[in-house]
Amino acid sequence: MAGKIRIAHLITGLATGGAEMSLAKLVSGMDKSRFDNVVLNMGGGDSYLARTIEAGGVEVVTVAMRPKRRAPFGLARLLAHLALKKPDILQTWLHHADLVGLYASRIIGVPLIWNLRCAELDPADHPGSLFTILRHLARNSSIPKAVIVNSTAGKMAHEAIGYHPAEWIVVPNGFDTDMFKPDQVAYEALRDEIGVKRDCPVIGLVARYHLMKDHSTFIKAAGLLCARRPDVHFVMVGTGVDENNTELTQAIADAGIKNKVHLLGEKENIPAITAGFDVATCSSYSEGFANVVGEAMSCAVPCVVTDAGDCADVVGDTGIVVNTRDPEAMARGWETILSMDPDRRKTMGRSARDRVAALYSLDKVARKYETIYERMVDSR
């Protein structure tokens, strides 16, 4: 095919989150000699992720459709950009972008692909307006050329609410094993940052503050483990996970572990922080494909994960899987790993890293997307 394939990626925002990170990694990993990517940000303002994408040589255009009062002007900017650039494909990320893309693609005449990044859609976890959007998207889900989903759990969840696309394509998240890797310097630096001894066991949770991430179960499990292993400390990282979150700090105080839990908030140096854990955790009761699990595995850090979404399949036999909302099981999982002979724990970590390299490397995943885009353009 002559010339580059032009892909416009429309996403609801570029705050630090799983879908946003996956998009950033994808556009950085694609072959720039064959593909020309642009990221269209429905949110507004500067962000670390936007700067990261631009630093990698990919243009970020802010169309600023949020809050709602900006939506008509943002839509006009989006349509003008698409009409001017004439991308070969409009790839949308997350449900609100899928909705906007549904109409923008038809107005401009651009082939559309949706990208779904979540699984269990519990009404208790989301505003009612989202389910109005989901019902509309389900009715129109045959319009996109394909629907990409990052987990089998996500595919099943959307089928259950009526999605019936022309083609389902499951592509897992990809991980940069050169960025996320074992790092003894980072391991020691994390302990220096939180003010503990360099041989202190640290269990980590990287997750924005949201009901689905179930910080409550993590904190309850931490309280249980501290009663048995008072030497252990806990690090929590993510948007909204800081001392200003009174709901979170109160839960920690109620568990009696205030001096054992370190809230670092939103951080940019996630590879270094993750490499500092002895055990990484996903405590979510709802997930698609948790980026933090693959990142920890890439750092050769053993994981204890809940059986949410595709977490169990991702970890395989390189970590421990426990039931959702079960603090005692989570505490036992942590204790099992920390009680292992150090060599055995290192072997488990190396096996986790090898599993990511074999199944979920960024290079492999980027090549899958490239093949999809080429096939869709050729089919025209």
DRENDO-1510 file (C-alpha; in Angstrom, 1 decimal, always signed):
<recs>
REC; n; res; u; v; w
REC; 1; MET; +0.0; +0.0; +0.0 .
REC; 2; ALA; +1.3; +3.4; -1.0 .
REC; 3; GLY; +1.8; +6.0; +1.8 .
REC; 4; LYS; +1.3; +5.7; +5.5 .
REC; 5; ILE; -2.0; +4.5; +7.1 .
REC; 6; ARG; -3.4; +7.4; +9.1 .
REC; 7; ILE; -5.1; +6.5; +12.4 .
REC; 8; ALA; -7.0; +9.1; +14.5 .
REC; 9; HIS; -7.5; +7.9; +18.1 .
REC; 10; LEU; -10.4; +9.6; +19.9 .
REC; 11; ILE; -10.4; +9.2; +23.7 .
REC; 12; THR; -12.5; +10.7; +26.4 .
REC; 13; GLY; -9.4; +12.1; +28.3 .
REC; 14; LEU; -5.7; +11.7; +29.0 .
REC; 15; ALA; -5.7; +11.4; +32.8 .
REC; 16; THR; -3.5; +8.5; +34.0 .
REC; 17; GLY; -5.6; +5.3; +33.7 .
REC; 18; GLY; -5.5; +1.9; +32.2 .
REC; 19; ALA; -7.1; +2.7; +28.8 .
REC; 20; GLU; -5.1; +5.9; +28.5 .
REC; 21; MET; -1.8; +4.2; +29.3 .
REC; 22; SER; -2.6; +1.5; +26.7 .
REC; 23; LEU; -3.2; +4.0; +24.0 .
REC; 24; ALA; +0.0; +5.8; +24.9 .
REC; 25; LYS; +2.0; +2.6; +24.7 .
REC; 26; LEU; +0.3; +1.5; +21.5 .
REC; 27; VAL; +1.1; +4.7; +19.5 .
REC; 28; SER; +4.7; +4.7; +20.8 .
REC; 29; GLY; +5.2; +1.1; +19.8 .
REC; 30; MET; +3.7; +1.2; +16.3 .
REC; 31; ASP; +5.9; +1.4; +13.2 .
REC; 32; LYS; +6.1; +5.1; +12.4 .
REC; 33; SER; +7.4; +4.5; +8.9 .
REC; 34; ARG; +4.0; +2.8; +8.0 .
REC; 35; PHE; +1.5; +4.4; +10.4 .
REC; 36; ASP; +0.7; +8.0; +11.2 .
REC; 37; ASN; -1.1; +8.3; +14.5 .
REC; 38; VAL; -2.8; +11.3; +16.1 .
REC; 39; VAL; -4.5; +11.3; +19.5 .
REC; 40; LEU; -7.7; +13.4; +19.8 .
REC; 41; ASN; -8.4; +14.3; +23.4 .
REC; 42; MET; -12.0; +14.9; +24.3 .
REC; 43; GLY; -10.8; +16.2; +27.7 .
REC; 44; GLY; -8.8; +19.4; +28.2 .
REC; 45; GLY; -5.7; +20.8; +29.7 .
REC; 46; ASP; -2.2; +19.6; +30.1 .
REC; 47; SER; -1.4; +16.1; +31.4 .
REC; 48; TYR; +1.6; +14.0; +32.0 .
REC; 49; LEU; +0.3; +11.4; +29.6 .
REC; 50; ALA; -0.3; +14.0; +26.8 .
REC; 51; ARG; +3.3; +15.2; +27.2 .
REC; 52; THR; +4.5; +11.6; +27.1 .
REC; 53; ILE; +2.7; +10.9; +23.9 .
REC; 54; GLU; +4.0; +14.0; +22.3 .
REC; 55; ALA; +7.5; +13.3; +23.4 .
REC; 56; GLY; +7.3; +10.1; +21.5 .
REC; 57; GLY; +6.6; +12.0; +18.3 .
REC; 58; VAL; +2.8; +11.5; +18.1 .
REC; 59; GLU; +0.6; +14.6; +17.8 .
REC; 60; VAL; -2.1; +15.3; +20.5 .
REC; 61; VAL; -5.0; +17.5; +19.5 .
REC; 62; THR; -7.3; +18.8; +22.3 .
REC; 63; VAL; -10.9; +19.0; +21.1 .
REC; 64; ALA; -12.2; +19.8; +24.6 .
REC; 65; MET; -15.7; +18.4; +24.7 .
REC; 66; ARG; -16.0; +18.3; +28.4 .
REC; 67; PRO; -17.7; +19.7; +30.4 .
REC; 68; LYS; -21.0; +19.4; +28.5 .
REC; 69; ARG; -21.3; +23.1; +27.7 .
REC; 70; ARG; -18.1; +22.7; +25.6 .
REC; 71; ALA; -19.5; +19.7; +23.7 .
REC; 72; PRO; -20.9; +21.5; +20.6 .
REC; 73; PHE; -17.7; +23.5; +20.1 .
REC; 74; GLY; -15.6; +20.4; +20.7 .
REC; 75; LEU; -17.6; +18.4; +18.2 .
REC; 76; ALA; -17.1; +21.2; +15.6 .
REC; 77; ARG; -13.3; +21.1; +16.2 .
REC; 78; LEU; -13.3; +17.3; +15.9 .
REC; 79; LEU; -15.3; +17.3; +12.7 .
REC; 80; ALA; -13.0; +20.0; +11.2 .
REC; 81; HIS; -9.9; +18.1; +12.1 .
REC; 82; LEU; -11.2; +14.8; +10.6 .
REC; 83; ALA; -12.3; +16.6; +7.5 .
REC; 84; LEU; -8.9; +18.3; +7.1 .
REC; 85; LYS; -6.7; +15.3; +7.9 .
REC; 86; LYS; -8.9; +12.6; +6.3 .
REC; 87; PRO; -7.7; +9.6; +8.4 .
REC; 88; ASP; -8.0; +6.1; +7.0 .
REC; 89; ILE; -9.5; +4.9; +10.3 .
REC; 90; LEU; -11.1; +6.5; +13.4 .
REC; 91; GLN; -10.3; +4.4; +16.4 .
REC; 92; THR; -12.3; +5.3; +19.5 .
REC; 93; TRP; -11.4; +4.5; +23.1 .
REC; 94; LEU; -14.0; +4.2; +25.9 .
REC; 95; HIS; -17.7; +4.4; +25.7 .
REC; 96; HIS; -18.2; +8.2; +25.5 .
REC; 97; ALA; -15.7; +8.4; +22.7 .
REC; 98; ASP; -17.5; +5.4; +21.0 .
REC; 99; LEU; -20.7; +7.5; +21.0 .
REC; 100; VAL; -19.1; +10.6; +19.6 .
REC; 101; GLY; -17.2; +8.5; +17.0 .
REC; 102; LEU; -20.4; +6.8; +15.9 .
REC; 103; TYR; -21.7; +10.1; +14.6 .
REC; 104; ALA; -18.5; +11.8; +13.6 .
REC; 105; SER; -17.5; +8.8; +11.4 .
REC; 106; ARG; -20.8; +8.9; +9.5 .
REC; 107; ILE; -20.7; +12.7; +9.0 .
REC; 108; ILE; -17.1; +12.7; +7.7 .
REC; 109; GLY; -17.2; +9.2; +6.1 .
REC; 110; VAL; -14.3; +7.7; +8.1 .
REC; 111; PRO; -14.3; +3.9; +8.9 .
REC; 112; LEU; -14.8; +3.4; +12.6 .
REC; 113; ILE; -13.4; +0.9; +15.1 .
REC; 114; TRP; -14.4; +0.8; +18.7 .
REC; 115; ASN; -12.0; -0.2; +21.6 .
REC; 116; LEU; -13.6; -1.5; +24.8 .
REC; 117; ARG; -11.5; -1.6; +27.9 .
REC; 118; CYS; -13.7; -2.7; +30.8 .
REC; 119; ALA; -15.7; -5.8; +31.9 .
REC; 120; GLU; -18.4; -6.2; +34.5 .
REC; 121; LEU; -20.7; -3.2; +34.3 .
REC; 122; ASP; -22.4; -2.9; +37.7 .
REC; 123; PRO; -25.0; -0.1; +37.9 .
REC; 124; ALA; -23.8; +0.5; +41.5 .
REC; 125; ASP; -20.4; +1.6; +40.1 .
REC; 126; HIS; -21.5; +4.0; +37.3 .
REC; 127; PRO; -23.9; +6.8; +36.8 .
REC; 128; GLY; -27.2; +5.9; +35.2 .
REC; 129; SER; -26.4; +8.1; +32.1 .
REC; 130; LEU; -23.7; +5.6; +31.2 .
REC; 131; PHE; -26.2; +2.8; +30.8 .
REC; 132; THR; -28.3; +5.0; +28.5 .
REC; 133; ILE; -25.2; +5.4; +26.3 .
REC; 134; LEU; -24.5; +1.7; +26.5 .
REC; 135; ARG; -28.0; +0.7; +25.3 .
REC; 136; HIS; -27.6; +3.1; +22.4 .
REC; 137; LEU; -24.2; +1.8; +21.6 .
REC; 138; ALA; -25.4; -1.8; +21.8 .
REC; 139; ARG; -28.2; -1.1; +19.3 .
REC; 140; ASN; -25.7; +0.5; +16.9 .
REC; 141; SER; -22.8; -1.9; +17.5 .
REC; 142; SER; -22.9; -3.4; +14.0 .
REC; 143; ILE; -21.9; +0.0; +12.5 .
REC; 144; PRO; -18.2; -0.1; +13.3 .
REC; 145; LYS; -16.0; -2.2; +11.1 .
REC; 146; ALA; -14.9; -4.0; +14.2 .
REC; 147; VAL; -14.9; -3.9; +18.0 .
REC; 148; ILE; -11.6; -4.5; +19.7 .
REC; 149; VAL; -11.7; -5.6; +23.3 .
REC; 150; ASN; -8.8; -6.2; +25.7 .
REC; 151; SER; -10.3; -9.1; +27.6 .
REC; 152; THR; -12.5; -12.1; +27.1 .
REC; 153; ALA; -14.4; -10.9; +30.2 .
REC; 154; GLY; -15.1; -7.5; +28.5 .
REC; 155; LYS; -16.4; -9.2; +25.4 .
REC; 156; MET; -18.8; -11.3; +27.4 .
REC; 157; ALA; -20.0; -8.4; +29.5 .
REC; 158; HIS; -20.8; -6.3; +26.4 .
REC; 159; GLU; -22.5; -9.2; +24.6 .
REC; 160; ALA; -24.7; -9.6; +27.7 .
REC; 161; ILE; -26.0; -6.0; +27.2 .
REC; 162; GLY; -26.7; -6.5; +23.5 .
REC; 163; TYR; -23.5; -5.7; +21.6 .
REC; 164; HIS; -23.5; -7.5; +18.2 .
REC; 165; PRO; -20.6; -6.1; +16.2 .
REC; 166; ALA; -19.6; -7.1; +12.6 .
REC; 167; GLU; -16.4; -8.5; +14.2 .
REC; 168; TRP; -15.1; -9.0; +17.7 .
REC; 169; ILE; -11.3; -8.9; +18.0 .
REC; 170; VAL; -9.6; -9.6; +21.4 .
REC; 171; VAL; -6.2; -8.0; +21.7 .
REC; 172; PRO; -4.7; -8.0; +25.2 .
REC; 173; ASN; -2.7; -5.1; +26.7 .
REC; 174; GLY; +0.9; -4.9; +25.9 .
REC; 175; PHE; +3.9; -4.1; +28.1 .
REC; 176; ASP; +7.3; -2.6; +27.6 .
REC; 177; THR; +9.7; -4.9; +29.3 .
REC; 178; ASP; +12.6; -2.5; +28.8 .
REC; 179; MET; +10.7; +0.1; +30.8 .
REC; 180; PHE; +9.2; -2.2; +33.4 .
REC; 181; LYS; +12.0; -4.4; +34.6 .
REC; 182; PRO; +13.7; -5.5; +37.9 .
REC; 183; ASP; +15.7; -2.6; +39.4 .
REC; 184; GLN; +17.6; -3.0; +42.7 .
REC; 185; VAL; +18.2; +0.8; +42.9 .
REC; 186; ALA; +14.5; +1.5; +42.6 .
REC; 187; TYR; +13.8; -1.2; +45.2 .
REC; 188; GLU; +16.0; +0.6; +47.7 .
REC; 189; ALA; +14.9; +4.1; +46.7 .
REC; 190; LEU; +11.2; +3.3; +47.4 .
REC; 191; ARG; +12.1; +2.2; +51.0 .
REC; 192; ASP; +14.2; +5.4; +51.4 .
REC; 193; GLU; +11.2; +7.4; +50.2 .
REC; 194; ILE; +8.8; +5.9; +52.7 .
REC; 195; GLY; +11.3; +5.8; +55.5 .
REC; 196; VAL; +11.7; +2.1; +56.2 .
REC; 197; LYS; +14.7; -0.2; +56.3 .
REC; 198; ARG; +16.0; -1.4; +52.9 .
REC; 199; ASP; +15.1; -5.0; +53.7 .
REC; 200; CYS; +11.5; -4.2; +54.8 .
REC; 201; PRO; +8.9; -6.2; +52.9 .
REC; 202; VAL; +6.6; -3.9; +50.8 .
REC; 203; ILE; +3.3; -4.8; +49.3 .
REC; 204; GLY; +2.0; -2.4; +46.6 .
REC; 205; LEU; -1.3; -1.4; +45.0 .
REC; 206; VAL; -1.3; +0.9; +42.0 .
REC; 207; ALA; -4.9; +2.0; +41.3 .
REC; 208; ARG; -6.9; +5.2; +41.0 .
REC; 209; TYR; -9.5; +5.7; +43.8 .
REC; 210; HIS; -12.7; +4.1; +42.5 .
REC; 211; LEU; -15.2; +1.7; +44.0 .
REC; 212; MET; -14.3; -1.0; +41.4 .
REC; 213; LYS; -10.6; -1.0; +42.5 .
REC; 214; ASP; -11.8; -2.0; +46.0 .
REC; 215; HIS; -9.2; -0.3; +48.2 .
REC; 216; SER; -11.4; -1.3; +51.1 .
REC; 217; THR; -10.5; -5.0; +50.7 .
REC; 218; PHE; -6.9; -4.1; +50.3 .
REC; 219; ILE; -6.9; -2.1; +53.6 .
REC; 220; LYS; -8.8; -4.8; +55.5 .
REC; 221; ALA; -6.3; -7.4; +54.2 .
REC; 222; ALA; -3.4; -5.2; +55.2 .
REC; 223; GLY; -4.9; -5.0; +58.8 .
REC; 224; LEU; -5.1; -8.8; +58.9 .
REC; 225; LEU; -1.6; -9.3; +57.7 .
REC; 226; CYS; -0.1; -6.7; +60.0 .
REC; 227; ALA; -1.5; -8.7; +63.0 .
REC; 228; ARG; +0.6; -11.6; +61.8 .
REC; 229; ARG; +3.5; -9.9; +60.1 .
REC; 230; PRO; +4.2; -6.5; +61.8 .
REC; 231; ASP; +7.3; -6.0; +59.7 .
REC; 232; VAL; +5.3; -5.5; +56.4 .
REC; 233; HIS; +4.6; -2.0; +55.0 .
REC; 234; PHE; +2.1; -1.1; +52.3 .
REC; 235; VAL; +2.3; +1.4; +49.4 .
REC; 236; MET; -0.7; +2.7; +47.6 .
REC; 237; VAL; -0.4; +4.8; +44.5 .
REC; 238; GLY; -2.9; +6.4; +42.1 .
REC; 239; THR; -5.2; +9.4; +41.4 .
REC; 240; GLY; -7.1; +10.2; +44.6 .
REC; 241; VAL; -5.0; +8.0; +46.8 .
REC; 242; ASP; -3.4; +10.5; +49.1 .
REC; 243; GLU; -3.8; +12.2; +52.4 .
REC; 244; ASN; -6.5; +14.5; +51.1 .
REC; 245; ASN; -8.8; +11.5; +50.7 .
REC; 246; THR; -10.5; +11.5; +54.0 .
REC; 247; GLU; -12.6; +8.4; +53.3 .
REC; 248; LEU; -9.4; +6.5; +52.5 .
REC; 249; THR; -7.4; +7.8; +55.5 .
REC; 250; GLN; -10.3; +7.1; +57.8 .
REC; 251; ALA; -10.5; +3.4; +56.6 .
REC; 252; ILE; -6.8; +3.1; +57.2 .
REC; 253; ALA; -7.1; +4.5; +60.7 .
REC; 254; ASP; -10.0; +2.3; +61.5 .
REC; 255; ALA; -7.9; -0.7; +60.5 .
REC; 256; GLY; -5.2; +0.4; +63.0 .
REC; 257; ILE; -2.5; +0.5; +60.4 .
REC; 258; LYS; -1.9; +4.2; +59.9 .
REC; 259; ASN; +1.8; +3.9; +60.4 .
REC; 260; LYS; +2.1; +1.0; +58.0 .
REC; 261; VAL; +0.4; +2.4; +54.9 .
REC; 262; HIS; +2.1; +5.0; +52.7 .
REC; 263; LEU; -0.2; +7.0; +50.3 .
REC; 264; LEU; +1.9; +8.4; +47.4 .
REC; 265; GLY; -1.0; +9.7; +45.2 .
REC; 266; GLU; -0.6; +10.1; +41.5 .
REC; 267; LYS; +3.0; +9.4; +40.4 .
REC; 268; GLU; +4.8; +9.6; +37.1 .
REC; 269; ASN; +7.6; +7.1; +37.9 .
REC; 270; ILE; +5.4; +4.0; +38.0 .
REC; 271; PRO; +8.1; +1.7; +36.6 .
REC; 272; ALA; +10.5; +2.6; +39.5 .
REC; 273; ILE; +7.8; +2.3; +42.1 .
REC; 274; THR; +6.5; -1.0; +40.9 .
REC; 275; ALA; +10.0; -2.4; +40.8 .
REC; 276; GLY; +10.3; -1.6; +44.5 .
REC; 277; PHE; +7.5; -3.9; +45.5 .
REC; 278; ASP; +8.0; -7.4; +47.0 .
REC; 279; VAL; +4.4; -8.3; +46.1 .
REC; 280; ALA; +2.0; -6.4; +43.8 .
REC; 281; THR; -1.7; -6.5; +44.1 .
REC; 282; CYS; -4.9; -6.1; +42.1 .
REC; 283; SER; -7.8; -5.9; +44.6 .
REC; 284; SER; -10.5; -5.0; +42.0 .
REC; 285; TYR; -13.8; -6.7; +42.0 .
REC; 286; SER; -14.3; -5.5; +38.4 .
REC; 287; GLU; -11.6; -5.5; +35.7 .
REC; 288; GLY; -11.0; -6.1; +32.1 .
REC; 289; PHE; -7.3; -6.5; +31.7 .
REC; 290; ALA; -5.4; -4.8; +34.6 .
REC; 291; ASN; -2.3; -3.0; +33.3 .
REC; 292; VAL; -0.8; -2.9; +36.8 .
REC; 293; VAL; -0.6; -6.7; +36.9 .
REC; 294; GLY; +1.3; -6.9; +33.6 .
REC; 295; GLU; +3.6; -4.1; +34.7 .
REC; 296; ALA; +4.4; -5.8; +38.0 .
REC; 297; MET; +5.0; -9.1; +36.3 .
REC; 298; SER; +7.4; -7.3; +33.8 .
REC; 299; CYS; +9.3; -6.1; +36.9 .
REC; 300; ALA; +9.6; -9.8; +38.1 .
REC; 301; VAL; +7.3; -8.9; +41.1 .
REC; 302; PRO; +5.0; -11.8; +42.1 .
REC; 303; CYS; +1.3; -10.8; +42.1 .
REC; 304; VAL; -1.7; -11.6; +44.3 .
REC; 305; VAL; -4.8; -10.7; +42.2 .
REC; 306; THR; -8.5; -11.1; +42.6 .
REC; 307; ASP; -10.4; -13.3; +40.1 .
REC; 308; ALA; -11.8; -10.3; +38.3 .
REC; 309; GLY; -11.8; -10.0; +34.5 .
REC; 310; ASP; -8.9; -11.8; +32.9 .
REC; 311; CYS; -6.5; -11.3; +35.8 .
REC; 312; ALA; -6.3; -15.1; +36.5 .
REC; 313; ASP; -5.5; -15.8; +32.9 .
REC; 314; VAL; -2.8; -13.1; +32.8 .
REC; 315; VAL; -1.1; -14.3; +36.0 .
REC; 316; GLY; -1.3; -18.0; +35.2 .
REC; 317; ASP; +0.8; -20.0; +37.6 .
REC; 318; THR; +3.2; -17.2; +38.3 .
REC; 319; GLY; +1.2; -15.6; +41.1 .
REC; 320; ILE; -1.8; -16.2; +43.4 .
REC; 321; VAL; -5.4; -15.7; +42.5 .
REC; 322; VAL; -8.0; -15.1; +45.3 .
REC; 323; ASN; -11.8; -14.4; +45.3 .
REC; 324; THR; -13.0; -10.8; +45.0 .
REC; 325; ARG; -14.0; -9.0; +48.2 .
REC; 326; ASP; -12.1; -11.6; +50.4 .
REC; 327; PRO; -9.6; -9.8; +52.7 .
REC; 328; GLU; -8.6; -13.0; +54.5 .
REC; 329; ALA; -7.8; -14.8; +51.2 .
REC; 330; MET; -5.8; -11.8; +50.1 .
REC; 331; ALA; -3.8; -11.6; +53.3 .
REC; 332; ARG; -3.1; -15.3; +53.1 .
REC; 333; GLY; -1.9; -14.9; +49.5 .
REC; 334; TRP; +0.5; -12.2; +50.5 .
REC; 335; GLU; +1.7; -14.2; +53.5 .
REC; 336; THR; +2.3; -17.2; +51.3 .
REC; 337; ILE; +4.6; -15.3; +48.9 .
REC; 338; LEU; +6.5; -13.4; +51.7 .
REC; 339; SER; +7.1; -16.7; +53.5 .
REC; 340; MET; +8.7; -18.3; +50.5 .
REC; 341; ASP; +12.4; -19.0; +50.4 .
REC; 342; PRO; +13.9; -15.9; +48.7 .
REC; 343; ASP; +15.2; -18.0; +45.7 .
REC; 344; ARG; +11.8; -19.5; +45.1 .
REC; 345; ARG; +10.2; -16.1; +45.2 .
REC; 346; LYS; +12.7; -14.8; +42.7 .
REC; 347; THR; +12.0; -17.8; +40.5 .
REC; 348; MET; +8.3; -16.9; +40.6 .
REC; 349; GLY; +9.0; -13.3; +39.7 .
REC; 350; ARG; +11.3; -14.4; +36.8 .
REC; 351; SER; +8.6; -16.7; +35.5 .
REC; 352; ALA; +6.1; -13.8; +35.6 .
REC; 353; ARG; +8.4; -11.6; +33.6 .
REC; 354; ASP; +9.0; -14.5; +31.1 .
REC; 355; ARG; +5.2; -14.9; +30.7 .
REC; 356; VAL; +4.7; -11.3; +29.8 .
REC; 357; ALA; +7.6; -11.4; +27.3 .
REC; 358; ALA; +6.1; -14.5; +25.7 .
REC; 359; LEU; +2.4; -13.4; +25.6 .
REC; 360; TYR; +2.0; -9.7; +26.3 .
REC; 361; SER; +5.0; -7.9; +25.0 .
REC; 362; LEU; +4.3; -4.4; +23.6 .
REC; 363; ASP; +5.9; -5.3; +20.3 .
REC; 364; LYS; +3.6; -8.3; +19.8 .
REC; 365; VAL; +0.5; -6.3; +20.7 .
REC; 366; ALA; +1.5; -3.4; +18.5 .
REC; 367; ARG; +2.0; -5.8; +15.6 .
REC; 368; LYS; -1.5; -7.2; +16.1 .
REC; 369; TYR; -3.0; -3.7; +15.9 .
REC; 370; GLU; -1.0; -2.9; +12.8 .
REC; 371; THR; -2.3; -6.1; +11.2 .
REC; 372; ILE; -5.9; -5.1; +12.1 .
REC; 373; TYR; -5.5; -1.6; +10.7 .
REC; 374; GLU; -3.9; -2.8; +7.5 .
REC; 375; ARG; -6.7; -5.4; +6.9 .
REC; 376; MET; -9.4; -2.8; +7.5 .
REC; 377; VAL; -7.9; -0.4; +5.1 .
REC; 378; ASP; -7.2; -3.1; +2.5 .
REC; 379; SER; -10.9; -4.2; +2.7 .
REC; 380; ARG; -12.0; -0.8; +1.5 .
</recs>
